[in-house]
Amino acid sequence: RIAVGIDLGTTHSLVAAVRHGVAECLPDAQGRVILPSAVRYLPEGRRQIGAEALAAQADDPENTLVSVKRFMGRSV
């Protein structure tokens, strides 16, 4: 049996699995276990997640969301 936990943090997120009683953070394709909480929406329904989205924030702020949890529940 495997247990999986997700931490959706304000600035960073991660996913971990417990296998045989040991918790282990799961890495992304580049081996990073800490994922910046950032999403960039691209044409044709595509998106960038994490470090790539965060790196594009300055060039495409209209389509990039970061630290969304800071603004939840607030008015526009």
Gaussian input, Z-matrix of N, CA and C with variables (Angstrom, degrees):
# hf/3-21g

backbone

0 1
 N
 C     1     B1
 C     2     B2     1     A1
 N     3     B3     2     A2     1     D1
 C     4     B4     3     A3     2     D2
 C     5     B5     4     A4     3     D3
 N     6     B6     5     A5     4     D4
 C     7     B7     6     A6     5     D5
 C     8     B8     7     A7     6     D6
 N     9     B9     8     A8     7     D7
 C    10    B10     9     A9     8     D8
 C    11    B11    10    A10     9     D9
 N    12    B12    11    A11    10    D10
 C    13    B13    12    A12    11    D11
 C    14    B14    13    A13    12    D12
 N    15    B15    14    A14    13    D13
 C    16    B16    15    A15    14    D14
 C    17    B17    16    A16    15    D15
 N    18    B18    17    A17    16    D16
 C    19    B19    18    A18    17    D17
 C    20    B20    19    A19    18    D18
 N    21    B21    20    A20    19    D19
 C    22    B22    21    A21    20    D20
 C    23    B23    22    A22    21    D21
 N    24    B24    23    A23    22    D22
 C    25    B25    24    A24    23    D23
 C    26    B26    25    A25    24    D24
 N    27    B27    26    A26    25    D25
 C    28    B28    27    A27    26    D26
 C    29    B29    28    A28    27    D27
 N    30    B30    29    A29    28    D28
 C    31    B31    30    A30    29    D29
 C    32    B32    31    A31    30    D30
 N    33    B33    32    A32    31    D31
 C    34    B34    33    A33    32    D32
 C    35    B35    34    A34    33    D33
 N    36    B36    35    A35    34    D34
 C    37    B37    36    A36    35    D35
 C    38    B38    37    A37    36    D36
 N    39    B39    38    A38    37    D37
 C    40    B40    39    A39    38    D38
 C    41    B41    40    A40    39    D39
 N    42    B42    41    A41    40    D40
 C    43    B43    42    A42    41    D41
 C    44    B44    43    A43    42    D42
 N    45    B45    44    A44    43    D43
 C    46    B46    45    A45    44    D44
 C    47    B47    46    A46    45    D45
 N    48    B48    47    A47    46    D46
 C    49    B49    48    A48    47    D47
 C    50    B50    49    A49    48    D48
 N    51    B51    50    A50    49    D49
 C    52    B52    51    A51    50    D50
 C    53    B53    52    A52    51    D51
 N    54    B54    53    A53    52    D52
 C    55    B55    54    A54    53    D53
 C    56    B56    55    A55    54    D54
 N    57    B57    56    A56    55    D55
 C    58    B58    57    A57    56    D56
 C    59    B59    58    A58    57    D57
 N    60    B60    59    A59    58    D58
 C    61    B61    60    A60    59    D59
 C    62    B62    61    A61    60    D60
 N    63    B63    62    A62    61    D61
 C    64    B64    63    A63    62    D62
 C    65    B65    64    A64    63    D63
 N    66    B66    65    A65    64    D64
 C    67    B67    66    A66    65    D65
 C    68    B68    67    A67    66    D66
 N    69    B69    68    A68    67    D67
 C    70    B70    69    A69    68    D68
 C    71    B71    70    A70    69    D69
 N    72    B72    71    A71    70    D70
 C    73    B73    72    A72    71    D71
 C    74    B74    73    A73    72    D72
 N    75    B75    74    A74    73    D73
 C    76    B76    75    A75    74    D74
 C    77    B77    76    A76    75    D75
 N    78    B78    77    A77    76    D76
 C    79    B79    78    A78    77    D77
 C    80    B80    79    A79    78    D78
 N    81    B81    80    A80    79    D79
 C    82    B82    81    A81    80    D80
 C    83    B83    82    A82    81    D81
 N    84    B84    83    A83    82    D82
 C    85    B85    84    A84    83    D83
 C    86    B86    85    A85    84    D84
 N    87    B87    86    A86    85    D85
 C    88    B88    87    A87    86    D86
 C    89    B89    88    A88    87    D87
 N    90    B90    89    A89    88    D88
 C    91    B91    90    A90    89    D89
 C    92    B92    91    A91    90    D90
 N    93    B93    92    A92    91    D91
 C    94    B94    93    A93    92    D92
 C    95    B95    94    A94    93    D93
 N    96    B96    95    A95    94    D94
 C    97    B97    96    A96    95    D95
 C    98    B98    97    A97    96    D96
 N    99    B99    98    A98    97    D97
 C   100   B100    99    A99    98    D98
 C   101   B101   100   A100    99    D99
 N   102   B102   101   A101   100   D100
 C   103   B103   102   A102   101   D101
 C   104   B104   103   A103   102   D102
 N   105   B105   104   A104   103   D103
 C   106   B106   105   A105   104   D104
 C   107   B107   106   A106   105   D105
 N   108   B108   107   A107   106   D106
 C   109   B109   108   A108   107   D107
 C   110   B110   109   A109   108   D108
 N   111   B111   110   A110   109   D109
 C   112   B112   111   A111   110   D110
 C   113   B113   112   A112   111   D111
 N   114   B114   113   A113   112   D112
 C   115   B115   114   A114   113   D113
 C   116   B116   115   A115   114   D114
 N   117   B117   116   A116   115   D115
 C   118   B118   117   A117   116   D116
 C   119   B119   118   A118   117   D117
 N   120   B120   119   A119   118   D118
 C   121   B121   120   A120   119   D119
 C   122   B122   121   A121   120   D120
 N   123   B123   122   A122   121   D121
 C   124   B124   123   A123   122   D122
 C   125   B125   124   A124   123   D123
 N   126   B126   125   A125   124   D124
 C   127   B127   126   A126   125   D125
 C   128   B128   127   A127   126   D126
 N   129   B129   128   A128   127   D127
 C   130   B130   129   A129   128   D128
 C   131   B131   130   A130   129   D129
 N   132   B132   131   A131   130   D130
 C   133   B133   132   A132   131   D131
 C   134   B134   133   A133   132   D132
 N   135   B135   134   A134   133   D133
 C   136   B136   135   A135   134   D134
 C   137   B137   136   A136   135   D135
 N   138   B138   137   A137   136   D136
 C   139   B139   138   A138   137   D137
 C   140   B140   139   A139   138   D138
 N   141   B141   140   A140   139   D139
 C   142   B142   141   A141   140   D140
 C   143   B143   142   A142   141   D141
 N   144   B144   143   A143   142   D142
 C   145   B145   144   A144   143   D143
 C   146   B146   145   A145   144   D144
 N   147   B147   146   A146   145   D145
 C   148   B148   147   A147   146   D146
 C   149   B149   148   A148   147   D147
 N   150   B150   149   A149   148   D148
 C   151   B151   150   A150   149   D149
 C   152   B152   151   A151   150   D150
 N   153   B153   152   A152   151   D151
 C   154   B154   153   A153   152   D152
 C   155   B155   154   A154   153   D153
 N   156   B156   155   A155   154   D154
 C   157   B157   156   A156   155   D155
 C   158   B158   157   A157   156   D156
 N   159   B159   158   A158   157   D157
 C   160   B160   159   A159   158   D158
 C   161   B161   160   A160   159   D159
 N   162   B162   161   A161   160   D160
 C   163   B163   162   A162   161   D161
 C   164   B164   163   A163   162   D162
 N   165   B165   164   A164   163   D163
 C   166   B166   165   A165   164   D164
 C   167   B167   166   A166   165   D165
 N   168   B168   167   A167   166   D166
 C   169   B169   168   A168   167   D167
 C   170   B170   169   A169   168   D168
 N   171   B171   170   A170   169   D169
 C   172   B172   171   A171   170   D170
 C   173   B173   172   A172   171   D171
 N   174   B174   173   A173   172   D172
 C   175   B175   174   A174   173   D173
 C   176   B176   175   A175   174   D174
 N   177   B177   176   A176   175   D175
 C   178   B178   177   A177   176   D176
 C   179   B179   178   A178   177   D177
 N   180   B180   179   A179   178   D178
 C   181   B181   180   A180   179   D179
 C   182   B182   181   A181   180   D180
 N   183   B183   182   A182   181   D181
 C   184   B184   183   A183   182   D182
 C   185   B185   184   A184   183   D183
 N   186   B186   185   A185   184   D184
 C   187   B187   186   A186   185   D185
 C   188   B188   187   A187   186   D186
 N   189   B189   188   A188   187   D187
 C   190   B190   189   A189   188   D188
 C   191   B191   190   A190   189   D189
 N   192   B192   191   A191   190   D190
 C   193   B193   192   A192   191   D191
 C   194   B194   193   A193   192   D192
 N   195   B195   194   A194   193   D193
 C   196   B196   195   A195   194   D194
 C   197   B197   196   A196   195   D195
 N   198   B198   197   A197   196   D196
 C   199   B199   198   A198   197   D197
 C   200   B200   199   A199   198   D198
 N   201   B201   200   A200   199   D199
 C   202   B202   201   A201   200   D200
 C   203   B203   202   A202   201   D201
 N   204   B204   203   A203   202   D202
 C   205   B205   204   A204   203   D203
 C   206   B206   205   A205   204   D204
 N   207   B207   206   A206   205   D205
 C   208   B208   207   A207   206   D206
 C   209   B209   208   A208   207   D207
 N   210   B210   209   A209   208   D208
 C   211   B211   210   A210   209   D209
 C   212   B212   211   A211   210   D210
 N   213   B213   212   A212   211   D211
 C   214   B214   213   A213   212   D212
 C   215   B215   214   A214   213   D213
 N   216   B216   215   A215   214   D214
 C   217   B217   216   A216   215   D215
 C   218   B218   217   A217   216   D216
 N   219   B219   218   A218   217   D217
 C   220   B220   219   A219   218   D218
 C   221   B221   220   A220   219   D219
 N   222   B222   221   A221   220   D220
 C   223   B223   222   A222   221   D221
 C   224   B224   223   A223   222   D222
 N   225   B225   224   A224   223   D223
 C   226   B226   225   A225   224   D224
 C   227   B227   226   A226   225   D225

   B1=1.4492
   B2=1.5138
   B3=1.3190
   B4=1.4590
   B5=1.5215
   B6=1.3252
   B7=1.4657
   B8=1.5192
   B9=1.3474
   B10=1.4597
   B11=1.5236
   B12=1.3417
   B13=1.4522
   B14=1.5114
   B15=1.3170
   B16=1.4628
   B17=1.5160
   B18=1.3209
   B19=1.4613
   B20=1.5179
   B21=1.3251
   B22=1.4640
   B23=1.5187
   B24=1.3060
   B25=1.4508
   B26=1.5146
   B27=1.3208
   B28=1.4580
   B29=1.5180
   B30=1.3169
   B31=1.4631
   B32=1.5227
   B33=1.3293
   B34=1.4648
   B35=1.5217
   B36=1.3212
   B37=1.4510
   B38=1.5186
   B39=1.3316
   B40=1.4592
   B41=1.5135
   B42=1.3340
   B43=1.4517
   B44=1.5156
   B45=1.3279
   B46=1.4585
   B47=1.5155
   B48=1.3202
   B49=1.4569
   B50=1.5159
   B51=1.3199
   B52=1.4630
   B53=1.5185
   B54=1.3000
   B55=1.4646
   B56=1.5144
   B57=1.2974
   B58=1.4596
   B59=1.5210
   B60=1.3385
   B61=1.4568
   B62=1.5116
   B63=1.3246
   B64=1.4665
   B65=1.5278
   B66=1.3415
   B67=1.4610
   B68=1.5204
   B69=1.3223
   B70=1.4650
   B71=1.5251
   B72=1.3365
   B73=1.4656
   B74=1.5194
   B75=1.3175
   B76=1.4614
   B77=1.5293
   B78=1.3205
   B79=1.4677
   B80=1.5256
   B81=1.3516
   B82=1.4590
   B83=1.5299
   B84=1.3190
   B85=1.4683
   B86=1.5293
   B87=1.3539
   B88=1.4657
   B89=1.5243
   B90=1.3230
   B91=1.4579
   B92=1.5153
   B93=1.3321
   B94=1.4664
   B95=1.5288
   B96=1.3403
   B97=1.4623
   B98=1.5262
   B99=1.3179
   B100=1.4627
   B101=1.5267
   B102=1.3190
   B103=1.4548
   B104=1.5160
   B105=1.3393
   B106=1.4640
   B107=1.5311
   B108=1.3170
   B109=1.4687
   B110=1.5288
   B111=1.3177
   B112=1.4626
   B113=1.5226
   B114=1.3253
   B115=1.4676
   B116=1.5232
   B117=1.3117
   B118=1.4658
   B119=1.5222
   B120=1.3322
   B121=1.4567
   B122=1.5155
   B123=1.3381
   B124=1.4601
   B125=1.5244
   B126=1.3328
   B127=1.4707
   B128=1.5291
   B129=1.3233
   B130=1.4674
   B131=1.5266
   B132=1.3405
   B133=1.4563
   B134=1.5157
   B135=1.3177
   B136=1.4644
   B137=1.5204
   B138=1.3383
   B139=1.4605
   B140=1.5172
   B141=1.3230
   B142=1.4616
   B143=1.5253
   B144=1.3068
   B145=1.4535
   B146=1.5207
   B147=1.3141
   B148=1.4574
   B149=1.5104
   B150=1.3397
   B151=1.4635
   B152=1.5299
   B153=1.3419
   B154=1.4653
   B155=1.5334
   B156=1.3148
   B157=1.4660
   B158=1.5225
   B159=1.3116
   B160=1.4608
   B161=1.5310
   B162=1.3319
   B163=1.4677
   B164=1.5255
   B165=1.3367
   B166=1.4647
   B167=1.5240
   B168=1.3045
   B169=1.4663
   B170=1.5255
   B171=1.3139
   B172=1.4661
   B173=1.5310
   B174=1.3354
   B175=1.4617
   B176=1.5242
   B177=1.3523
   B178=1.4637
   B179=1.5356
   B180=1.3358
   B181=1.4667
   B182=1.5285
   B183=1.3292
   B184=1.4636
   B185=1.5200
   B186=1.3236
   B187=1.4602
   B188=1.5247
   B189=1.3295
   B190=1.4588
   B191=1.5253
   B192=1.3113
   B193=1.4591
   B194=1.5226
   B195=1.3284
   B196=1.4648
   B197=1.5250
   B198=1.3173
   B199=1.4658
   B200=1.5326
   B201=1.3164
   B202=1.4581
   B203=1.5247
   B204=1.3244
   B205=1.4727
   B206=1.5235
   B207=1.3150
   B208=1.4701
   B209=1.5307
   B210=1.3399
   B211=1.4559
   B212=1.5278
   B213=1.3158
   B214=1.4636
   B215=1.5162
   B216=1.3122
   B217=1.4575
   B218=1.5160
   B219=1.3215
   B220=1.4586
   B221=1.5142
   B222=1.3145
   B223=1.4653
   B224=1.5271
   B225=1.3259
   B226=1.4502
   B227=1.5103
   A1=109.56
   A2=115.53
   A3=121.85
   A4=108.01
   A5=115.74
   A6=121.36
   A7=107.64
   A8=116.04
   A9=121.18
   A10=108.81
   A11=116.49
   A12=121.76
   A13=110.45
   A14=116.12
   A15=121.75
   A16=108.21
   A17=116.60
   A18=122.12
   A19=107.04
   A20=116.68
   A21=121.13
   A22=107.71
   A23=115.78
   A24=121.08
   A25=112.39
   A26=115.57
   A27=121.08
   A28=111.71
   A29=117.58
   A30=119.98
   A31=113.05
   A32=117.64
   A33=121.95
   A34=109.69
   A35=115.62
   A36=122.11
   A37=109.10
   A38=115.24
   A39=119.91
   A40=109.62
   A41=114.68
   A42=122.58
   A43=106.68
   A44=116.30
   A45=120.89
   A46=109.29
   A47=115.65
   A48=122.11
   A49=108.27
   A50=115.50
   A51=120.75
   A52=106.96
   A53=115.27
   A54=121.33
   A55=108.01
   A56=115.62
   A57=121.16
   A58=111.48
   A59=116.12
   A60=121.19
   A61=115.54
   A62=117.84
   A63=121.43
   A64=109.08
   A65=116.98
   A66=121.24
   A67=109.91
   A68=115.17
   A69=120.95
   A70=109.01
   A71=117.27
   A72=121.10
   A73=108.88
   A74=116.08
   A75=121.30
   A76=109.87
   A77=117.43
   A78=120.39
   A79=112.63
   A80=115.25
   A81=119.94
   A82=108.62
   A83=116.68
   A84=121.08
   A85=113.07
   A86=116.86
   A87=120.57
   A88=111.97
   A89=118.31
   A90=121.67
   A91=114.85
   A92=118.21
   A93=121.80
   A94=109.10
   A95=116.18
   A96=119.42
   A97=111.85
   A98=118.07
   A99=122.20
   A100=107.93
   A101=116.40
   A102=122.35
   A103=109.48
   A104=118.69
   A105=119.40
   A106=110.23
   A107=117.06
   A108=121.93
   A109=108.49
   A110=115.97
   A111=122.69
   A112=109.44
   A113=115.82
   A114=122.20
   A115=107.81
   A116=116.13
   A117=121.72
   A118=107.77
   A119=115.97
   A120=121.23
   A121=109.63
   A122=115.37
   A123=123.16
   A124=109.81
   A125=117.31
   A126=120.31
   A127=111.56
   A128=115.49
   A129=123.61
   A130=112.79
   A131=117.33
   A132=120.83
   A133=115.76
   A134=116.96
   A135=120.33
   A136=109.40
   A137=116.79
   A138=120.85
   A139=110.90
   A140=113.97
   A141=122.07
   A142=106.21
   A143=115.86
   A144=121.94
   A145=108.83
   A146=116.92
   A147=121.66
   A148=114.85
   A149=115.42
   A150=122.15
   A151=112.27
   A152=116.91
   A153=120.00
   A154=110.58
   A155=117.11
   A156=121.09
   A157=110.55
   A158=116.88
   A159=121.26
   A160=111.07
   A161=116.68
   A162=120.83
   A163=111.62
   A164=117.60
   A165=121.65
   A166=112.52
   A167=118.12
   A168=121.87
   A169=112.70
   A170=118.89
   A171=121.76
   A172=111.59
   A173=117.33
   A174=121.38
   A175=113.31
   A176=117.51
   A177=120.95
   A178=110.61
   A179=117.37
   A180=119.60
   A181=113.68
   A182=118.15
   A183=120.61
   A184=112.21
   A185=117.31
   A186=122.43
   A187=113.70
   A188=117.03
   A189=120.83
   A190=110.41
   A191=116.02
   A192=122.20
   A193=109.29
   A194=116.36
   A195=121.35
   A196=108.82
   A197=116.12
   A198=122.69
   A199=111.86
   A200=116.94
   A201=122.16
   A202=111.64
   A203=117.12
   A204=119.35
   A205=112.27
   A206=118.08
   A207=120.93
   A208=111.86
   A209=116.52
   A210=121.14
   A211=113.40
   A212=118.05
   A213=120.31
   A214=110.75
   A215=115.31
   A216=120.70
   A217=114.21
   A218=117.78
   A219=121.75
   A220=109.77
   A221=115.85
   A222=118.79
   A223=109.93
   A224=114.94
   A225=120.69
   A226=109.01
   D1=141.85
   D2=-179.80
   D3=-123.76
   D4=132.95
   D5=173.62
   D6=-107.73
   D7=137.76
   D8=-179.35
   D9=-121.48
   D10=136.31
   D11=176.58
   D12=-123.94
   D13=143.31
   D14=179.24
   D15=-123.13
   D16=128.28
   D17=175.31
   D18=-110.26
   D19=105.82
   D20=177.40
   D21=-93.20
   D22=88.36
   D23=-177.94
   D24=-82.80
   D25=165.43
   D26=-179.63
   D27=-65.06
   D28=-43.02
   D29=-178.89
   D30=-109.79
   D31=-25.39
   D32=179.48
   D33=-141.43
   D34=153.77
   D35=178.06
   D36=-133.33
   D37=163.92
   D38=175.16
   D39=-157.30
   D40=162.95
   D41=176.15
   D42=-126.98
   D43=135.50
   D44=178.75
   D45=-132.15
   D46=152.24
   D47=176.36
   D48=-124.43
   D49=145.21
   D50=174.90
   D51=-106.35
   D52=117.82
   D53=179.08
   D54=-125.30
   D55=125.36
   D56=179.58
   D57=54.85
   D58=37.01
   D59=176.14
   D60=80.99
   D61=6.43
   D62=-178.62
   D63=-118.80
   D64=125.66
   D65=177.55
   D66=-81.79
   D67=137.17
   D68=-178.92
   D69=-140.31
   D70=124.79
   D71=175.89
   D72=-70.98
   D73=137.20
   D74=-178.33
   D75=-92.55
   D76=126.21
   D77=-177.97
   D78=-82.11
   D79=159.29
   D80=172.71
   D81=-82.92
   D82=-171.95
   D83=-176.67
   D84=-62.16
   D85=-24.14
   D86=178.96
   D87=-95.08
   D88=3.69
   D89=177.75
   D90=88.61
   D91=6.40
   D92=179.94
   D93=-86.35
   D94=136.74
   D95=178.90
   D96=-99.41
   D97=-21.07
   D98=176.86
   D99=-97.53
   D100=123.91
   D101=-176.73
   D102=-112.15
   D103=118.66
   D104=176.31
   D105=-57.74
   D106=137.65
   D107=179.61
   D108=-79.39
   D109=78.30
   D110=-177.37
   D111=-143.06
   D112=140.76
   D113=176.98
   D114=-135.04
   D115=134.14
   D116=175.01
   D117=-119.23
   D118=122.95
   D119=179.69
   D120=-88.24
   D121=128.32
   D122=-176.72
   D123=-112.27
   D124=167.52
   D125=177.66
   D126=-58.96
   D127=158.71
   D128=175.60
   D129=63.39
   D130=26.99
   D131=176.82
   D132=76.69
   D133=7.02
   D134=179.28
   D135=-81.57
   D136=166.63
   D137=177.31
   D138=-155.34
   D139=156.46
   D140=172.87
   D141=-110.92
   D142=144.28
   D143=-177.48
   D144=-126.59
   D145=144.58
   D146=170.40
   D147=77.70
   D148=-134.84
   D149=-173.35
   D150=-59.59
   D151=-38.90
   D152=-179.82
   D153=-65.06
   D154=-41.56
   D155=178.48
   D156=-66.25
   D157=-42.92
   D158=179.90
   D159=-62.40
   D160=-39.44
   D161=179.11
   D162=-65.72
   D163=-28.02
   D164=-178.07
   D165=-90.31
   D166=-2.79
   D167=-175.04
   D168=-55.93
   D169=-44.65
   D170=-177.44
   D171=-67.70
   D172=-34.30
   D173=-178.52
   D174=-82.30
   D175=-25.15
   D176=-174.99
   D177=-141.33
   D178=61.51
   D179=-175.48
   D180=-66.93
   D181=-24.97
   D182=-178.38
   D183=-67.77
   D184=-27.27
   D185=-175.76
   D186=-111.85
   D187=6.60
   D188=-176.71
   D189=-117.20
   D190=126.05
   D191=178.80
   D192=-110.43
   D193=130.19
   D194=176.80
   D195=-132.76
   D196=147.20
   D197=176.62
   D198=47.85
   D199=45.52
   D200=-176.86
   D201=-58.86
   D202=-32.87
   D203=-177.56
   D204=-59.81
   D205=-24.87
   D206=178.58
   D207=-65.83
   D208=-24.53
   D209=-174.20
   D210=-106.39
   D211=-6.36
   D212=-178.69
   D213=-63.03
   D214=135.19
   D215=178.69
   D216=85.57
   D217=-1.96
   D218=177.74
   D219=-99.96
   D220=156.60
   D221=177.51
   D222=-79.88
   D223=164.28
   D224=-179.87
   D225=-64.79

